[in-house]
Amino acid sequence: MDMTKGDSRWTSHKAWVLVADGRKALIARNIGTALAPRLDVHATLTAPDNPATREQATDRPGRFRKDAMRRIAADLTDLHALAEVTFLRDAATQFARLLDEEPDAKAVVVAPPVALATLRGALARHAERIETELAKDFTKHPLADIERALAAE
């Protein structure tokens, strides 16, 4: 979708905005305009403590026989990354509930590229309602920075 600066579809009035990464998510509503977004925070979600995989796993990866002569090691599951994906899916579920409550509401998703891929999958049934996606990490930025980034797009 070709979005130009000042296009009224971009971050339209009353659009829901999800700003997320694997540790934090912000769900807000644009109560401003497309040219001057003003975000009203609806919810802030924080993931539970998520130590590195080496601190969560207790064993070395298992080994198994490939055939009579060879044994190979199984891959170690990245528990840290798995927890981040779970958090992103939970945040997307909450965001989707808001979209379900308002069939005409539009959405904007802002997340780092890897998190954005997870969110795309989790929000697939609402894909036609997502006005745009911004592949940037703004979870640690103040609302004013997020609003400026949305206005500049």
Disulfide bonds with the S-S distance in Angstrom:
none
